[in-house]
């Protein structure tokens, strides 16, 4: 809107906006436009601020019409062979997931068609419609998919209906290992919002729900000030025990005590070859229980895992869309979580990893077209990968372990059949040699030494 001062004669400007009369410029007069017109006519505009509280709703209504007619849409979201068109700026403004995707230098930032893998098309369509119209229909048949999709898109707590869902639905949602959230604080706050909607009837469920929140992944200050001081948490002995246990785990590195030595990365799950997870669990031999620790920076399945120099390495795998060359390391003595290291030369899954003489070896693996005989060596000090001698046989899903001064690669699949053959690598000679076969053919198994 143009500003006017009483000191100037703008009578002609008051009557005309970009060549059109004021009355014609406002095609559908509203109380807002009438008040502006009256003020302009009276010359009483100096220093006044005009607000139209219906304007944002009108704009969203027009954007929804644009989307329905695919007018000016600049992105297409694809799920399971189905697609829907939308506007990047609308998705980014409403959903943090898309804001990060379109503004943080991700490859999708410049892509016109984007595939999403962890969400049903029906749920995505319903939630995108919610963004444009502020309306959504939830039924007993759709609630689970909607809630999981909303959690992926970080919209869960925007839905008022969320507070009325049944306990089993919420429990099943937050216990999923592939739940995508920016930080674990979101899970705790979501649980507490649901609790506070009906505290008298729901307080019995708090211990079970709180046990599903990865408390050790919270910021220590947040754990002390927001979780431990929460009234409902303080009223439950089981909940206070969970908080105390989380504090103990978080303080282990400060005390110089290593985290539990038996650590595993979830790499299988689901009926279509295994869903990729970022979650990591550690087994505490003293407590005889599994605990969740820091998540990896990237979701992975069929990943190679090895421990070296007191650190845990995750190498390669598949993220649900593509094969990975990336790798990362977790140091339990530090509080920085997982950190990226240099990537391998080859993207692959079904890889095996082992440590020998202070170096890490990534052996075999496969992609969509071939099984590999290639082997890469990672130098921890220089953070570099180099290729060493290839195995005599291509091996995907191979078992690998160091024993003495040698590295052993056992079984796997060569692309046509499972294998019973074994070979041994000598790092001094940089050479692989076939050794005695196993009794049975095997693939996708773990090999380790017993000291």
C-alpha positions as CSV (number, residue, x, y, z in Angstrom):
1,X,0.0,0.0,0.0
2,X,1.3,3.4,-0.9
3,X,1.9,5.9,2.0
4,X,0.6,9.5,1.8
5,X,1.4,12.6,3.9
6,X,-0.9,15.5,4.7
7,X,1.8,18.0,3.4
8,X,1.4,17.0,-0.3
9,X,-1.5,17.0,-2.7
10,X,-2.0,13.5,-3.8
11,X,-5.6,13.7,-4.8
12,X,-5.0,12.2,-8.2
13,X,-3.0,9.4,-6.6
14,X,-5.8,8.8,-4.1
15,X,-8.2,8.1,-6.9
16,X,-5.9,5.9,-9.0
17,X,-3.8,2.8,-8.2
18,X,-1.6,1.8,-11.1
19,X,-4.0,3.3,-13.7
20,X,-7.2,1.9,-12.2
21,X,-9.7,3.7,-10.0
22,X,-9.6,2.7,-6.3
23,X,-13.1,1.3,-6.6
24,X,-12.2,-0.9,-9.6
25,X,-8.9,-1.9,-8.1
26,X,-10.6,-3.7,-5.3
27,X,-12.7,-6.2,-7.2
28,X,-14.5,-7.6,-4.2
29,X,-15.0,-4.9,-1.5
30,X,-14.6,-6.2,2.1
31,X,-14.8,-4.4,5.4
32,X,-11.1,-3.9,5.1
33,X,-11.2,-2.4,1.6
34,X,-14.1,-0.2,2.5
35,X,-12.3,1.2,5.6
36,X,-9.2,1.9,3.5
37,X,-11.3,3.6,0.9
38,X,-13.1,5.7,3.4
39,X,-9.8,6.7,5.1
40,X,-8.2,7.6,1.8
41,X,-11.2,9.6,0.7
42,X,-11.1,11.5,4.0
43,X,-7.4,12.0,3.8
44,X,-7.0,10.3,7.2
45,X,-4.2,7.9,6.4
46,X,-1.2,9.4,8.0
47,X,0.5,7.0,10.4
48,X,-2.4,4.5,10.3
49,X,-1.8,0.7,10.1
50,X,-4.4,-1.3,8.3
51,X,-4.8,-5.1,9.0
52,X,-6.9,-7.6,7.1
53,X,-7.1,-10.7,9.2
54,X,-8.9,-12.6,6.5
55,X,-6.2,-12.0,3.9
56,X,-4.0,-15.0,4.8
57,X,-6.9,-17.3,4.6
58,X,-7.8,-15.9,1.2
59,X,-4.2,-16.3,0.0
60,X,-4.2,-20.0,1.1
61,X,-7.5,-20.5,-0.6
62,X,-6.1,-19.2,-3.8
63,X,-2.9,-21.3,-3.4
64,X,-5.1,-24.4,-2.8
65,X,-6.9,-23.6,-6.1
66,X,-3.6,-23.2,-7.9
67,X,-2.5,-26.6,-6.6
68,X,-5.7,-28.3,-7.7
69,X,-5.3,-26.9,-11.2
70,X,-1.5,-27.5,-11.0
71,X,-1.0,-23.8,-11.7
72,X,2.6,-22.5,-10.9
73,X,3.4,-25.8,-9.1
74,X,7.2,-26.2,-9.0
75,X,7.6,-29.6,-7.4
76,X,6.1,-33.1,-7.8
77,X,6.2,-35.6,-4.9
78,X,6.1,-39.2,-5.8
79,X,5.2,-42.2,-3.6
80,X,4.6,-45.8,-4.8
81,X,4.1,-44.7,-8.4
82,X,1.6,-42.0,-7.6
83,X,2.4,-38.3,-7.6
84,X,1.0,-34.9,-6.4
85,X,2.0,-31.4,-7.4
86,X,2.7,-28.6,-4.9
87,X,4.5,-25.3,-4.4
88,X,8.0,-25.5,-2.7
89,X,7.5,-22.3,-0.8
90,X,4.2,-23.5,0.7
91,X,5.6,-26.8,1.8
92,X,8.8,-25.2,3.2
93,X,6.8,-22.6,5.1
94,X,4.5,-25.2,6.7
95,X,6.7,-28.3,7.2
96,X,10.2,-28.3,8.7
97,X,11.1,-31.5,6.8
98,X,10.6,-29.7,3.4
99,X,12.2,-26.4,4.7
100,X,15.4,-28.3,5.3
101,X,15.1,-30.2,2.0
102,X,14.7,-27.1,-0.1
103,X,17.0,-24.7,1.7
104,X,20.0,-26.6,3.1
105,X,21.8,-27.5,-0.1
106,X,20.3,-31.0,-0.3
107,X,20.2,-32.5,-3.8
108,X,16.4,-32.3,-3.8
109,X,16.6,-28.5,-3.7
110,X,17.0,-28.4,-7.5
111,X,14.9,-31.5,-8.4
112,X,11.5,-31.1,-9.9
113,X,10.3,-34.7,-9.1
114,X,11.1,-36.0,-5.6
115,X,10.5,-39.6,-4.4
116,X,9.6,-40.3,-0.8
117,X,9.9,-43.8,0.5
118,X,8.8,-43.9,4.2
119,X,5.2,-42.6,3.8
120,X,2.0,-43.8,2.1
121,X,0.6,-41.7,-0.7
122,X,-2.8,-41.4,1.0
123,X,-1.2,-40.0,4.1
124,X,1.1,-37.6,2.2
125,X,-1.9,-36.4,0.1
126,X,-4.0,-35.8,3.3
127,X,-1.2,-33.9,5.1
128,X,-0.4,-31.7,2.1
129,X,-4.1,-30.9,1.8
130,X,-4.0,-30.0,5.4
131,X,-1.2,-27.5,4.8
132,X,-3.2,-25.8,2.1
133,X,-6.7,-26.0,3.6
134,X,-6.2,-26.4,7.4
135,X,-8.6,-29.4,7.2
136,X,-8.0,-33.1,7.6
137,X,-10.2,-36.1,8.1
138,X,-9.0,-38.8,10.5
139,X,-10.6,-42.3,10.8
140,X,-9.7,-45.4,12.7
141,X,-8.5,-46.9,9.5
142,X,-6.2,-44.0,8.6
143,X,-4.9,-42.8,11.9
144,X,-1.8,-45.0,12.1
145,X,-0.5,-44.0,8.6
146,X,-1.4,-40.4,9.2
147,X,0.4,-40.2,12.5
148,X,3.5,-41.9,11.1
149,X,3.5,-39.6,8.1
150,X,3.0,-36.6,10.3
151,X,5.9,-37.6,12.5
152,X,8.1,-37.9,9.4
153,X,7.1,-34.4,8.3
154,X,7.3,-33.1,11.8
155,X,3.7,-32.0,11.9
156,X,2.3,-34.5,14.4
157,X,1.5,-32.0,17.2
158,X,-0.2,-29.6,14.9
159,X,-3.2,-31.9,14.5
160,X,-5.7,-31.4,17.3
161,X,-7.0,-34.9,16.7
162,X,-3.6,-36.2,17.8
163,X,-4.5,-35.6,21.5
164,X,-7.5,-37.9,21.2
165,X,-5.7,-41.0,19.7
166,X,-5.7,-44.2,21.7
167,X,-2.7,-45.2,23.7
168,X,-1.8,-48.2,21.6
169,X,-1.6,-46.0,18.5
170,X,0.8,-43.6,20.2
171,X,2.9,-46.3,21.7
172,X,3.3,-48.1,18.4
173,X,4.2,-44.9,16.7
174,X,7.0,-43.7,18.9
175,X,8.5,-47.2,19.4
176,X,9.3,-47.4,15.7
177,X,13.0,-47.5,15.1
178,X,12.6,-45.6,11.8
179,X,10.7,-42.7,13.4
180,X,12.1,-39.5,11.8
181,X,12.5,-36.6,14.2
182,X,14.8,-33.6,14.4
183,X,15.7,-34.3,18.0
184,X,14.5,-36.6,20.8
185,X,13.0,-33.6,22.7
186,X,10.2,-33.7,20.1
187,X,9.2,-37.2,21.1
188,X,9.2,-36.3,24.8
189,X,7.1,-33.2,24.2
190,X,4.7,-35.1,22.0
191,X,4.2,-37.7,24.7
192,X,3.6,-35.0,27.3
193,X,1.1,-33.1,25.2
194,X,-0.9,-36.3,24.8
195,X,-0.6,-36.9,28.6
196,X,-1.8,-33.4,29.5
197,X,-4.9,-33.7,27.4
198,X,-6.3,-36.2,29.9
199,X,-3.8,-36.7,32.8
200,X,-6.0,-38.6,35.2
201,X,-6.8,-41.4,32.8
202,X,-3.5,-41.5,31.0
203,X,-0.9,-41.2,33.8
204,X,-0.8,-45.0,34.1
205,X,0.7,-45.1,30.5
206,X,3.5,-42.6,31.2
207,X,6.2,-45.1,32.4
208,X,5.8,-47.2,29.3
209,X,5.8,-44.2,26.9
210,X,8.8,-42.6,28.7
211,X,10.7,-45.8,28.4
212,X,10.3,-45.5,24.6
213,X,11.9,-42.0,24.6
214,X,15.6,-42.2,24.0
215,X,16.4,-40.2,27.2
216,X,20.2,-40.5,26.9
217,X,20.1,-38.7,23.6
218,X,18.5,-35.6,25.2
219,X,20.6,-32.6,26.1
220,X,21.6,-32.9,29.8
221,X,20.2,-29.5,30.7
222,X,16.9,-30.4,29.0
223,X,16.8,-33.8,30.8
224,X,17.3,-32.1,34.2
225,X,15.1,-29.0,33.7
226,X,12.3,-30.3,31.5
227,X,12.1,-34.1,32.1
228,X,13.2,-34.6,35.7
229,X,11.2,-31.5,36.9
230,X,8.0,-32.5,35.1
231,X,5.3,-33.0,37.8
232,X,3.9,-36.2,36.2
233,X,7.4,-37.6,35.9
234,X,8.2,-36.8,39.5
235,X,5.0,-38.5,40.7
236,X,6.0,-41.9,39.2
237,X,8.8,-44.0,40.7
238,X,9.3,-45.9,37.5
239,X,9.7,-42.6,35.6
240,X,12.2,-41.2,38.0
241,X,14.2,-44.4,37.7
242,X,14.3,-44.0,34.0
243,X,15.6,-40.5,34.3
244,X,18.3,-41.6,36.8
245,X,19.4,-44.4,34.5
246,X,19.6,-41.9,31.6
247,X,21.7,-39.5,33.7
248,X,24.1,-42.4,34.6
249,X,24.5,-43.4,30.9
250,X,25.1,-39.7,29.9
251,X,27.8,-39.3,32.6
252,X,29.8,-42.4,31.7
253,X,32.1,-40.6,29.3
254,X,32.8,-37.9,31.9
255,X,33.7,-40.5,34.4
256,X,36.1,-42.2,32.0
257,X,34.0,-45.3,31.9
258,X,33.5,-46.7,28.4
259,X,29.9,-47.3,27.2
260,X,28.9,-50.9,27.0
261,X,31.2,-52.8,24.7
262,X,28.6,-54.9,23.0
263,X,27.0,-52.5,20.4
264,X,24.9,-53.4,17.4
265,X,23.4,-51.3,14.6
266,X,19.9,-52.3,13.5
267,X,20.3,-53.2,9.8
268,X,17.4,-55.5,9.1
269,X,13.6,-55.1,9.4
270,X,10.5,-55.1,7.3
271,X,9.3,-57.4,4.5
272,X,11.0,-55.8,1.5
273,X,14.6,-56.4,2.3
274,X,14.9,-54.5,5.5
275,X,14.1,-50.9,6.3
276,X,17.0,-48.5,6.8
277,X,17.4,-47.2,10.3
278,X,19.5,-44.6,12.0
279,X,19.0,-46.1,15.4
280,X,21.8,-47.8,17.4
281,X,21.4,-50.0,20.5
282,X,24.1,-51.0,23.0
283,X,23.9,-54.1,25.3
284,X,24.8,-53.4,28.9
285,X,26.2,-56.6,30.3
286,X,25.9,-55.3,33.9
287,X,22.2,-54.5,33.6
288,X,21.4,-57.3,31.1
289,X,19.5,-55.0,28.9
290,X,19.6,-53.1,25.6
291,X,19.8,-49.3,25.6
292,X,19.4,-46.8,22.8
293,X,22.4,-44.5,22.2
294,X,23.1,-41.8,19.7
295,X,21.6,-42.3,16.2
296,X,23.8,-42.3,13.1
297,X,23.8,-39.3,10.9
298,X,22.3,-41.3,8.0
299,X,19.9,-44.2,7.9
300,X,21.5,-47.4,6.7
301,X,20.6,-51.0,6.1
302,X,23.0,-53.9,5.3
303,X,25.8,-51.8,6.7
304,X,29.3,-52.9,7.6
305,X,30.2,-52.4,11.3
306,X,33.6,-52.7,13.1
307,X,35.2,-51.5,16.3
308,X,38.7,-50.1,16.2
309,X,40.8,-48.0,18.6
310,X,37.9,-47.9,21.1
311,X,35.5,-46.4,18.4
312,X,32.6,-47.8,16.4
313,X,32.6,-47.4,12.6
314,X,29.6,-47.8,10.3
315,X,30.5,-48.2,6.6
316,X,28.4,-48.2,3.4
317,X,25.0,-49.8,3.2
318,X,21.8,-48.6,1.6
319,X,19.6,-45.7,2.7
320,X,16.4,-46.9,1.1
321,X,17.0,-44.9,-2.1
322,X,20.6,-45.5,-3.1
323,X,23.8,-47.5,-2.2
324,X,26.2,-45.6,0.1
325,X,29.9,-45.0,0.1
326,X,29.7,-42.8,3.2
327,X,31.0,-43.8,6.6
328,X,30.9,-42.5,10.1
329,X,32.4,-43.1,13.5
330,X,31.1,-43.0,17.1
331,X,33.5,-42.4,20.0
332,X,31.8,-43.4,23.4
333,X,34.4,-41.3,25.3
334,X,33.2,-38.1,23.6
335,X,29.7,-36.5,23.7
336,X,29.6,-35.4,20.1
337,X,27.7,-38.4,18.8
338,X,28.3,-39.9,15.3
339,X,30.7,-38.0,13.0
340,X,31.2,-38.4,9.2
341,X,34.6,-39.7,8.0
342,X,35.9,-39.9,4.4
343,X,33.7,-42.0,2.1
344,X,34.8,-45.2,0.3
345,X,35.6,-45.2,-3.4
346,X,32.7,-47.6,-4.1
347,X,29.0,-47.4,-3.1
348,X,27.8,-50.7,-1.8
349,X,25.7,-52.7,0.7
350,X,26.1,-56.1,2.2
351,X,29.7,-55.1,3.0
352,X,31.8,-56.7,5.8
353,X,34.3,-54.8,7.8
354,X,37.2,-55.8,10.1
355,X,40.1,-54.2,11.8
356,X,43.7,-55.4,11.4
357,X,46.9,-53.8,12.6
358,X,45.2,-50.4,13.3
359,X,43.5,-50.2,9.9
360,X,40.0,-51.0,8.8
361,X,39.1,-53.1,5.8
362,X,35.9,-52.9,3.9
363,X,35.5,-56.2,2.0
364,X,33.2,-57.2,-0.8
365,X,29.5,-56.2,-0.9
366,X,27.2,-55.6,-3.8
367,X,25.0,-53.1,-5.6
368,X,22.0,-53.6,-7.9
369,X,24.1,-55.1,-10.7
370,X,27.1,-56.9,-9.3
371,X,28.8,-58.5,-6.4
372,X,32.3,-57.0,-5.6
373,X,35.7,-58.6,-5.1
374,X,37.2,-55.3,-4.3
375,X,38.6,-54.4,-0.9
376,X,39.3,-50.9,0.6
377,X,41.6,-50.1,3.5
378,X,40.9,-47.1,5.8
379,X,43.7,-45.3,7.6
380,X,42.3,-43.9,10.8
381,X,45.0,-41.4,11.3
382,X,45.0,-39.8,7.9
383,X,41.2,-40.3,7.3
384,X,41.8,-41.8,3.8
385,X,40.7,-44.9,1.9
386,X,42.9,-46.8,-0.5
387,X,42.3,-49.9,-2.6
388,X,44.2,-53.1,-1.8
389,X,44.4,-56.5,-3.6
390,X,41.1,-57.9,-4.8
391,X,39.8,-61.2,-3.5
392,X,39.9,-64.2,-5.8
393,X,36.0,-64.5,-5.7
394,X,33.3,-61.9,-5.8
395,X,31.5,-61.9,-2.4
396,X,28.3,-60.0,-1.4
397,X,27.0,-60.7,2.1
398,X,30.4,-62.0,3.1
399,X,31.7,-62.8,6.6
400,X,35.0,-61.2,7.5
401,X,37.2,-61.3,10.6
402,X,40.8,-60.7,11.6
403,X,42.8,-63.6,13.2
404,X,46.4,-63.2,14.0
405,X,48.2,-61.4,11.2
406,X,45.6,-62.2,8.6
407,X,42.2,-61.2,7.4
408,X,39.7,-64.0,6.5
409,X,36.8,-63.6,4.1
410,X,34.3,-66.5,4.3
411,X,31.2,-67.4,2.2
412,X,28.9,-64.8,0.7
413,X,27.3,-64.8,-2.8
414,X,29.1,-64.3,-6.1
415,X,25.9,-63.1,-7.9
416,X,24.7,-66.6,-8.9
417,X,25.0,-68.8,-5.8
418,X,25.9,-68.9,-2.2
419,X,29.5,-69.8,-1.4
420,X,31.4,-72.2,0.9
421,X,34.8,-71.0,-0.2
422,X,37.2,-69.0,2.1
423,X,40.3,-66.9,1.5
424,X,42.9,-65.3,3.6
425,X,44.6,-61.8,3.1
426,X,48.2,-61.1,4.0
427,X,48.6,-57.3,4.4
428,X,52.4,-57.6,4.1
429,X,52.3,-59.3,0.7
430,X,49.0,-57.6,-0.3
431,X,47.7,-60.9,-1.5
432,X,44.6,-63.1,-1.1
433,X,44.9,-66.9,-0.9
434,X,42.2,-69.5,-1.0
435,X,42.0,-71.8,2.1
436,X,39.9,-74.7,3.2
437,X,36.2,-74.5,2.4
438,X,33.4,-74.5,5.0
439,X,31.1,-77.5,5.3
440,X,28.0,-75.5,4.3
441,X,27.3,-72.6,1.9
442,X,26.5,-69.3,3.8
443,X,25.7,-65.7,3.2
444,X,24.7,-62.6,5.2
445,X,26.2,-63.9,8.4
446,X,28.7,-62.7,11.0
447,X,32.2,-64.0,11.5
448,X,34.3,-63.2,14.6
449,X,37.3,-64.5,16.5
450,X,37.1,-66.0,20.0
451,X,40.0,-65.0,22.2
